[in-house]
Amino acid sequence: MSPDASPPSMPNATNIAAVLPRIAAERPEQPAMRCPGRPGPDGFARYDVVLTYGALDARSDAIAAGLQAYGIRRGMRTVVMVRPSPEFFLLMFALFKLGAVPVLVDPGIDRGALKQCLDEAAPEAFIGIPLAQFARRVFGWGLKTIRRVVTVGTRAWPLWRGETLARLERQGAALLAAKAARGETTAMLADTHGDEVAGILFTSGSTGVPKGVVYRHRHFIAQIELLREAFGIAPGGVDLPTFPPFALFDPALGLTSIIPDMDPTRPANADPRKLHDAIRRFGVTQLFGSPALMRVLAEHGEALPTLQRVTSAGAPVPPDVVSTMRGLLPADAQFWTPYGATECLPVAVIEARELETTREATEGGAGTCVGRPVAANTVRIIRILDDAIAYWRDDYVVGPGVIGEITVAGPSATNEYFARPEATRMAKIRERVSAREERIVHRMGDLGYFDAEGRLWFCGRKSHRVETAGGLMTTEQIEPIFNTHRRVARTALVGVGARGMQTPVLCVELKAGVPESEWVHVQAELERMAMRETKTARIHHFLRHPGFPVDIRHNAKIGREKLAEWAKAQLRGVLG
């Protein structure tokens, strides 16, 4: 293929970008997204940066042609470090159209982990804003492998050379215009097949260095279909996606994305007035956000009359937040809390009305109900094993009511981690479904069980379980009991000592405004609460912590590994 040749147009290609030409033809003037743009005189964003479906399709074609002429081709791993903006979405769809492999890294991870992620990915191209380019040079990201550099938003500095996105887009548009003049097709869509690698998404790394989840094109397509079916999403809606990668699904679902005026890496610090302004101004019908973002809106307390559907994922949503949010939504609106992971999403779903019926059980130590598996998924609970499992065996499965590890097989379950064979070996099980066919079963790394009604209950991460001489204790069965205390913000169960003989310790974070002097009274009350339940009676150590370590993005995933080390230090000399 010559440098200015485009991939053949394949209407039936398995590719998330394949839907763009159709929507652009049907509804070219429908906004695909609105971005904050300049601030107005009232301090709120003007949202004067608009990208229609027609422009998204045409401009992503031009960018794809420019990137290809520059040497970014099908299968090339390409890091994208661009803020939520039209350029981010144009780039992602251009790369999908090319069949190149975008590499996305959670911006909330620390600098050392980020370097390791990029070293592992061994990218051949790097596309980023000037700040990302500067960091790449200073910290040595991808020095051995990166051969193509594209800067977004300014001219290419001599320090990092390469090209600018604006220049490549102009060049690509000229190439496509020349082809049109010759009567040749100008559509850019590679004939990608379902098993071809489509992207590498590094997880948030709640435990250890983040792993690169390898997405194939069929995984992205499956996710879109599962989301459409699970939540009843129809084209024409207006979405406020507060987690930018989720907005990539919006064009494939025929939605308009309103990119919020906030730092997506710190949802707990979002200004609720700005969110309400966007929701009100554009008649937003659905919202996606983390539990931290939901708490921001819940505490603000202003009604959300236009919303028809709210989805929150990333961590369990606290019952009080669910209850408050339901009160702010229209009576017929839906509040969904899907269960899943980067490796497989969605696995199961539950709507707030049903979730509220389980609140009493959750606060009584049953765990968190995450609903019923999505129809296309096969979800099974196997006995707790810390070793790798090469091939599936039915005798691993435990019965209803028995806590074990949650596993899932389905169209969105990914096959492997990039350049992490050991992690892949530990998380993936091969299952023979016929004489000629195998499938991958993903081990979620979560503990849970099925109840008599076929609902799935989440009990916590397998790595966070506490195994005492008296038996198993799980975080999601213990913590909600104590979280009901009026002066407690949240708690975290950790184990000190060797597994099987661990001492359970409850770390406690008090609500804002509760004076330190009250701790002695709170501790005594927590001790009395512990003695009322068989599953909590083994807890004899309660430690006040000034502020739990949490992940930046969700502000909800507690760093229990760090807390366990802290608790061990606090109890040194007490436990012997």
C-alpha positions, -999 to 999 in steps of 0.1 A, spaced: 0 0 0 14 34 -9 18 61 17 -13 80 5 -35 49 1 -64 44 24 -77 12 38 -105 -3 18 -139 7 29 -155 -23 45 -191 -16 56 -192 -50 74 -159 -46 91 -159 -55 128 -150 -20 140 -165 4 165 -160 32 139 -180 14 112 -213 30 124 -200 65 119 -205 68 81 -241 55 85 -250 80 112 -232 108 94 -253 101 63 -286 99 82 -281 128 107 -250 148 96 -260 179 117 -267 160 149 -241 170 175 -219 141 183 -204 160 212 -202 194 228 -171 205 248 -168 232 274 -148 257 253 -144 292 267 -159 304 300 -189 327 298 -195 359 319 -213 338 346 -182 316 350 -199 286 334 -185 271 302 -200 283 269 -199 248 253 -191 265 221 -170 237 207 -193 214 188 -185 184 166 -214 170 145 -216 135 133 -209 147 98 -177 165 109 -167 136 132 -168 112 103 -152 134 77 -125 148 100 -116 114 114 -112 102 78 -88 131 71 -68 125 103 -66 88 95 -53 96 60 -27 120 75 -16 96 102 -12 68 76 8 90 53 30 99 83 36 61 89 11 52 115 -4 20 101 -27 -9 109 -16 -28 140 8 -1 153 5 5 190 -1 42 195 -2 59 229 -29 86 232 -24 112 259 -49 139 251 -74 157 273 -112 152 268 -117 173 237 -128 170 201 -92 160 192 -93 130 216 -124 116 199 -113 124 164 -80 107 171 -95 76 186 -119 71 157 -92 78 132 -70 51 148 -99 27 148 -105 34 112 -68 27 104 -68 -5 124 -40 10 145 -40 1 182 -46 30 206 -29 25 241 -48 43 269 -34 46 304 -54 58 334 -41 93 342 -46 87 379 -17 63 383 17 74 396 46 84 374 66 52 380 37 29 372 30 50 341 65 45 328 63 8 334 30 7 315 44 25 285 76 4 286 55 -28 286 33 -16 257 64 -9 236 45 17 215 57 27 181 39 60 180 30 87 206 2 112 203 -1 138 231 -5 173 242 26 194 248 27 186 285 26 148 278 53 153 252 75 171 277 70 144 303 78 117 277 111 133 271 120 141 307 110 107 321 121 86 291 88 71 282 91 47 252 126 59 242 135 26 226 104 20 206 86 53 197 93 63 161 64 85 153 54 116 174 23 137 169 16 168 191 -19 180 197 -27 217 203 5 235 193 34 234 170 59 206 173 88 218 195 123 210 183 128 191 216 105 163 205 103 169 168 76 149 149 44 164 134 13 183 147 -22 169 144 -34 200 127 -8 196 99 -16 159 95 -53 166 92 -47 192 65 -25 168 46 -50 140 50 -78 162 37 -57 171 7 -50 134 0 -86 125 2 -97 155 -20 -72 143 -47 -86 108 -45 -122 122 -49 -111 141 -79 -99 109 -95 -132 92 -87 -117 70 -60 -133 62 -27 -124 84 2 -138 64 30 -112 53 56 -122 20 72 -98 -10 75 -112 -44 70 -106 -54 106 -119 -87 118 -133 -96 152 -101 -112 167 -78 -84 156 -63 -63 184 -83 -30 187 -68 -13 218 -48 -18 250 -64 -3 281 -44 -2 313 -64 -8 344 -64 16 373 -41 -8 392 -59 -11 425 -34 -38 433 1 -36 419 12 -20 386 -17 -16 362 -20 -43 335 -27 -37 299 -61 -53 290 -60 -64 253 -93 -55 236 -101 -71 203 -126 -55 179 -153 -80 189 -149 -70 225 -158 -33 218 -187 -43 196 -200 -67 223 -198 -41 250 -219 -17 229 -245 -44 223 -246 -54 260 -249 -18 271 -277 -12 246 -296 -42 257 -289 -40 295 -300 -3 298 -324 1 269 -303 28 253 -319 43 221 -303 67 196 -310 104 200 -304 107 237 -280 132 253 -253 118 276 -231 134 302 -201 110 304 -179 121 333 -154 93 325 -141 102 290 -133 67 276 -170 58 282 -179 86 258 -163 66 230 -194 44 230 -218 73 226 -213 77 188 -218 40 183 -250 43 203 -262 73 184 -260 96 214 -248 132 218 -220 136 244 -218 167 266 -182 166 279 -185 181 314 -164 210 326 -144 191 353 -112 172 359 -122 136 350 -93 123 371 -108 139 403 -146 134 402 -148 140 439 -137 176 433 -163 183 405 -183 215 409 -220 203 410 -232 237 398 -213 233 365 -227 198 361 -262 210 367 -257 239 342 -247 214 315 -276 190 323 -301 218 323 -289 237 292 -288 207 269 -316 186 284 -292 157 293 -311 124 295 -285 101 308 -254 104 331 -225 81 336 -202 86 366 -182 70 395 -197 67 430 -176 98 440 -193 119 413 -227 106 425 -220 116 460 -211 151 448 -245 154 432 -263 138 461 -248 162 486 -256 192 464 -292 181 466 -306 198 435 -333 180 415 -323 164 381 -356 166 362 -343 158 327 -324 126 335 -340 94 325 -310 71 331 -281 73 355 -253 47 355 -226 44 381 -197 20 381 -161 15 393 -170 7 429 -201 -1 450 -224 29 454 -231 36 491 -268 29 500 -273 65 513 -261 79 479 -284 56 460 -314 66 481 -306 104 478 -300 102 441 -333 84 435 -351 112 454 -335 138 430 -345 119 398 -379 118 382 -401 90 395 -398 70 363 -360 75 359 -336 45 363 -305 44 384 -282 15 373 -252 1 390 -235 -23 367 -209 -48 380 -178 -55 359 -142 -46 353 -120 -33 325 -115 -70 315 -152 -77 312 -180 -52 313 -209 -53 320 -212 -86 339 -244 -80 359 -267 -51 365 -292 -40 391 -315 -10 392 -318 12 423 -354 1 431 -343 -35 436 -310 -24 452 -329 -5 479 -348 -36 488 -315 -53 496 -301 -24 517 -312 -39 550 -295 -72 541 -263 -54 530 -262 -35 563 -268 -67 581 -237 -84 566 -250 -101 534 -227 -82 510 -237 -60 481 -262 -72 456 -250 -65 421 -281 -80 404 -286 -106 377 -260 -115 350 -265 -99 316 -281 -125 294 -251 -131 271 -228 -139 301 -222 -171 319 -214 -163 355 -204 -190 379 -189 -191 414 -159 -214 420 -142 -223 452 -115 -200 464 -82 -209 449 -50 -189 447 -34 -210 421 -37 -207 383 -64 -228 366 -54 -239 331 -87 -257 321 -122 -254 334 -137 -282 356 -173 -282 366 -164 -296 400 -149 -262 409 -184 -247 410 -200 -241 444 -237 -240 451 -260 -211 459 -252 -193 491 -216 -204 492 -189 -177 489 -164 -183 462 -146 -165 433 -168 -149 406 -160 -160 371 -175 -149 338 -175 -161 302 -191 -140 276 -187 -119 244 -170 -90 263 -146 -112 283 -111 -103 272 -85 -130 264 -52 -117 278 -31 -89 293 -4 -74 271 31 -87 278 20 -102 311 19 -139 305 19 -147 343 -10 -123 350 -29 -139 320 -22 -174 334 -36 -164 368 -68 -147 355 -79 -167 325 -92 -203 323 -97 -221 290 -130 -239 287 -138 -265 261 -174 -259 249 -173 -284 221 -148 -307 204 -136 -279 182 -143 -248 203 -128 -232 234 -137 -200 252 -120 -179 279 -134 -178 314 -122 -146 332 -116 -148 370 -129 -115 383 -107 -117 414 -138 -109 434 -156 -130 460 -194 -135 459 -223 -159 458 -256 -164 442 -288 -162 463 -318 -184 459 -333 -160 434 -303 -161 411 -290 -127 421 -253 -122 424 -238 -107 456 -204 -91 458 -184 -97 490 -151 -80 482 -118 -86 464 -103 -121 469 -69 -105 477 -86 -84 505 -102 -114 523 -92 -120 559 -87 -156 569 -88 -161 607 -85 -192 627 -123 -190 630 -129 -188 592 -133 -164 563 -142 -127 566 -149 -104 536 -148 -67 534 -182 -61 518 -199 -83 545 -182 -66 574 -178 -29 566 -214 -20 558 -225 -31 593 -202 -6 609 -208 21 582 -243 26 596 -228 43 627 -239 79 626 -204 93 632 -185 69 609 -177 80 573 -164 46 562 -145 15 575 -120 -9 561 -114 -45 572 -78 -56 570 -59 -87 583 -27 -87 602 -5 -119 602 -3 -150 581 -34 -161 561 -54 -187 581 -43 -172 614 -49 -135 606 -61 -110 632 -90 -90 619 -87 -52 623 -113 -26 615 -98 8 604 -123 37 609 -125 70 592 -148 94 611 -172 118 595 -160 154 589 -165 175 619 -164 147 645 -138 158 670 -109 134 678 -120 134 715 -151 115 705 -132 85 692 -131 67 726 -169 68 726 -172 58 690 -148 29 695 -168 16 725 -200 17 704 -183 -1 675 -171 -28 699 -207 -33 712 -219 -35 675 -193 -62 668 -205 -84 696 -241 -84 683 -232 -104 651 -215 -138 649 -195 -127 618 -181 -96 635 -176 -109 670 -140 -118 661 -130 -82 656 -114 -68 688 -91 -41 673 -106 -8 661 -82 19 648 -90 54 639 -74 66 606 -72 102 596 -80 96 560 -80 64 540 -57 61 510 -79 59 479 -75 58 441 -76 92 425 -102 85 398 -129 69 418 -121 82 453 -138 51 465 -114 21 461 -96 20 494 -60 11 494 -64 -18 519 -28 -30 513 -15 3 527 -40 2 555 -29 -33 564 7 -23 567 -4 8 588 -25 -14 611 4 -39 615 26 -10 626 -1 4 650 -5 -30 667 32 -38 669 38 -50 705 1 -56 710 -2 -87 689 32 -101 698 
